Amino acid sequence: MLVWERPEPPERPVPAPLSRERIVRTAIRLADADGLEAVSLRKVAAALDVGPMRLYGYIATKEELLDLMVDAVYAEIRPSGDGWREVLTSVAELTRRAAHRHEWLADLIGGRPQLGPNALARGEAVLAALDGVDLDLVMPVVGAVDAYVIGTVRREIAERRAERASGMDQRQWQAASGPYLVRMFETGRFPALETVIRDAAHLDADETFRIGLGFLLDGIGAGIPS
């Protein structure tokens, strides 16, 4: 029986009452502060001031705990809007914001479909907005938007982590790399790259995300028979 359906153990008088919700909230707090390496059943138990064995009545493995953490974050993703384009825009933006709040989410999404109740509710809202679209096109459309969002947030989170590891923000890194790029451009081997870096508008991450998502949705609209 999957963890979503397995009943919790009966309550009993103890110094520190437990529930799956409390365990998951604690695990998310640890992960938000220090990443997934800070999450284990032992570390969560210590944060709750209980013995690790008490957690096994609620959660059997770390994998189950991670599944529950991801589904708890999916509760923050409630797409809205009229029509498929507004709903897909909403789910993309909300998923990105959730990943920015919980960086560890970028490490866990993109594999097998999440089956928790909150993930299913998100999926239902998205698929309902695509009602009327050819059924054979629905999953490719959803998959394209998910792939765009997952790829974007993983790149953005990787950049955040690189900043923390190096101690240099983007501007500092660009300044340090600038002389090398100038020397490479002077070879004449990279004219297209030089033109883009020198002359193109340098958009921030939010603008880049919105423009890319708009291009994707334009393409989806062109491919969906009216």
C-alpha positions as CSV (number, residue, x, y, z in Angstrom):
1,M,0.0,0.0,0.0
2,L,1.4,3.4,-1.0
3,V,2.1,5.9,1.8
4,W,-0.8,8.1,0.7
5,E,-3.3,5.4,1.5
6,R,-1.6,3.8,4.5
7,P,-3.3,4.8,7.8
8,E,-1.3,6.4,10.5
9,P,-0.8,4.5,13.8
10,P,-3.3,5.1,16.5
11,E,-2.6,8.1,18.8
12,R,-1.3,7.3,22.2
13,P,-0.3,9.5,25.1
14,V,3.4,10.5,24.5
15,P,5.5,13.5,25.4
16,A,5.8,14.6,21.7
17,P,2.7,13.7,19.6
18,L,3.5,12.9,16.0
19,S,1.7,12.9,12.6
20,R,2.9,12.5,9.0
21,E,2.1,16.2,8.5
22,R,4.3,17.3,11.4
23,I,7.1,15.0,10.2
24,V,6.9,16.3,6.6
25,R,6.8,19.9,7.8
26,T,9.9,19.4,9.8
27,A,11.7,17.7,6.9
28,I,10.8,20.5,4.6
29,R,12.2,23.1,7.1
30,L,15.5,21.2,7.3
31,A,15.7,20.9,3.5
32,D,14.9,24.6,3.0
33,A,17.7,25.5,5.3
34,D,20.4,23.1,4.3
35,G,19.4,21.0,1.3
36,L,18.4,17.4,1.0
37,E,21.6,16.2,2.6
38,A,20.1,17.6,5.9
39,V,17.1,15.2,5.6
40,S,17.1,11.7,6.9
41,L,14.7,9.9,9.3
42,R,17.3,10.2,12.0
43,K,17.8,13.9,11.5
44,V,14.1,14.6,11.3
45,A,13.6,12.6,14.5
46,A,16.3,14.6,16.2
47,A,14.6,17.9,15.2
48,L,11.3,16.6,16.6
49,D,13.1,15.4,19.8
50,V,11.9,11.8,19.4
51,G,13.6,8.5,18.7
52,P,14.0,7.5,15.1
53,M,12.0,4.3,15.6
54,R,8.9,6.4,16.3
55,L,8.9,7.7,12.8
56,Y,8.7,4.3,11.2
57,G,5.1,3.9,12.3
58,Y,4.3,6.8,9.9
59,I,7.0,6.6,7.2
60,A,8.8,3.4,6.2
61,T,11.7,4.8,4.2
62,K,13.5,8.1,3.3
63,E,12.0,7.7,-0.3
64,E,8.5,7.8,1.2
65,L,9.5,11.0,3.1
66,L,10.8,12.6,0.0
67,D,7.6,11.8,-1.9
68,L,5.5,13.3,0.9
69,M,7.7,16.5,0.9
70,V,7.3,16.9,-2.8
71,D,3.5,16.5,-2.6
72,A,3.4,19.0,0.2
73,V,5.0,21.5,-2.1
74,Y,2.5,20.7,-4.8
75,A,-0.2,22.0,-2.5
76,E,1.4,25.4,-3.2
77,I,0.8,25.0,-6.9
78,R,-2.8,25.7,-7.7
79,P,-3.1,26.8,-11.3
80,S,-5.9,29.2,-12.3
81,G,-7.1,31.0,-15.4
82,D,-9.5,30.8,-18.3
83,G,-8.5,28.5,-21.1
84,W,-5.5,26.3,-21.6
85,R,-3.0,29.1,-22.2
86,E,-3.7,30.9,-19.0
87,V,-3.7,27.7,-17.0
88,L,-0.4,26.5,-18.5
89,T,1.1,29.9,-17.8
90,S,-0.1,29.8,-14.2
91,V,1.2,26.3,-13.5
92,A,4.6,27.1,-15.0
93,E,5.0,30.3,-13.0
94,L,3.7,28.7,-9.8
95,T,6.0,25.7,-10.2
96,R,9.0,28.0,-10.7
97,R,8.2,30.1,-7.7
98,A,7.8,26.9,-5.5
99,A,11.2,25.7,-6.7
100,H,12.7,29.1,-5.7
101,R,11.2,28.8,-2.3
102,H,12.3,25.1,-1.9
103,E,15.5,24.7,-3.9
104,W,15.7,21.0,-3.2
105,L,12.5,20.5,-5.3
106,A,14.7,21.0,-8.4
107,D,16.5,17.7,-7.5
108,L,13.3,15.7,-7.1
109,I,11.0,16.7,-10.0
110,G,11.2,15.4,-13.5
111,G,11.4,11.7,-12.8
112,R,8.4,9.4,-12.5
113,P,5.0,11.1,-12.1
114,Q,4.1,12.2,-8.6
115,L,1.1,10.3,-7.3
116,G,0.3,12.2,-4.1
117,P,-3.1,13.8,-3.8
118,N,-1.8,17.4,-4.2
119,A,0.2,16.4,-7.4
120,L,-2.9,14.7,-8.7
121,A,-5.0,17.8,-8.0
122,R,-2.5,19.9,-9.9
123,G,-2.6,17.5,-12.8
124,E,-6.4,17.4,-12.9
125,A,-6.6,21.2,-13.1
126,V,-4.1,21.3,-16.0
127,L,-5.8,18.5,-17.9
128,A,-9.2,20.0,-17.3
129,A,-8.0,23.2,-19.0
130,L,-7.1,21.2,-22.0
131,D,-10.6,19.7,-22.4
132,G,-11.4,19.7,-26.1
133,V,-7.8,19.3,-27.2
134,D,-7.2,16.1,-29.1
135,L,-6.5,13.4,-26.4
136,D,-3.4,12.3,-28.3
137,L,-1.9,15.8,-27.9
138,V,-2.7,16.4,-24.3
139,M,0.3,14.6,-22.7
140,P,2.9,16.0,-25.2
141,V,1.6,19.5,-24.5
142,V,1.8,19.0,-20.7
143,G,5.2,17.3,-21.1
144,A,6.6,20.2,-23.1
145,V,5.6,22.8,-20.5
146,D,6.9,20.6,-17.7
147,A,10.2,20.1,-19.5
148,Y,10.6,23.8,-20.0
149,V,9.9,24.6,-16.4
150,I,12.1,21.8,-15.0
151,G,15.0,22.7,-17.2
152,T,14.7,26.4,-16.3
153,V,14.5,25.9,-12.6
154,R,17.4,23.4,-12.5
155,R,19.6,25.9,-14.4
156,E,18.5,28.8,-12.1
157,I,19.1,26.7,-8.9
158,A,22.4,25.6,-10.2
159,E,23.4,29.2,-10.7
160,R,22.3,30.0,-7.1
161,R,24.4,27.1,-5.8
162,A,27.4,28.2,-7.9
163,E,27.2,31.7,-6.4
164,R,27.2,30.3,-2.9
165,A,30.0,27.9,-3.6
166,S,32.2,30.5,-5.4
167,G,31.3,33.5,-3.4
168,M,30.8,35.4,-6.7
169,D,27.5,36.7,-8.0
170,Q,26.7,36.8,-11.7
171,R,28.2,40.2,-12.2
172,Q,31.4,39.3,-10.3
173,W,31.8,36.1,-12.3
174,Q,31.2,38.0,-15.6
175,A,33.8,40.6,-14.6
176,A,36.3,37.8,-13.8
177,S,35.6,36.0,-17.0
178,G,35.5,39.1,-19.2
179,P,39.2,39.4,-20.1
180,Y,39.3,35.8,-21.2
181,L,36.3,36.3,-23.5
182,V,37.8,39.4,-25.0
183,R,40.9,37.4,-25.9
184,M,38.8,34.6,-27.4
185,F,36.8,37.1,-29.5
186,E,39.9,38.8,-30.8
187,T,40.8,35.5,-32.5
188,G,37.8,36.1,-34.9
189,R,36.6,32.5,-34.4
190,F,33.3,33.4,-32.6
191,P,31.7,36.4,-34.4
192,A,28.1,35.4,-33.8
193,L,28.7,34.8,-30.1
194,E,30.5,38.1,-29.8
195,T,27.7,40.0,-31.4
196,V,25.1,38.5,-29.1
197,I,27.1,39.1,-25.9
198,R,28.0,42.6,-26.9
199,D,24.8,43.9,-28.5
200,A,21.8,41.8,-27.3
201,A,19.6,43.0,-24.4
202,H,20.7,41.3,-21.1
203,L,17.3,40.2,-19.7
204,D,16.8,39.2,-16.1
205,A,15.7,35.7,-15.2
206,D,12.0,36.6,-14.9
207,E,11.9,38.2,-18.3
208,T,13.9,35.4,-19.9
209,F,11.4,32.8,-18.4
210,R,8.3,34.7,-19.5
211,I,9.6,35.2,-23.1
212,G,10.7,31.6,-23.5
213,L,7.4,30.3,-22.1
214,G,5.5,32.6,-24.5
215,F,7.4,31.2,-27.5
216,L,6.6,27.7,-26.3
217,L,2.9,28.4,-25.8
218,D,2.7,30.1,-29.2
219,G,4.1,26.9,-30.7
220,I,1.6,24.8,-28.8
221,G,-1.2,27.0,-30.0
222,A,-0.1,26.7,-33.6
223,G,0.0,22.9,-33.3
224,I,-3.4,22.5,-31.7
225,P,-6.2,22.2,-34.3
226,S,-8.8,24.9,-33.8
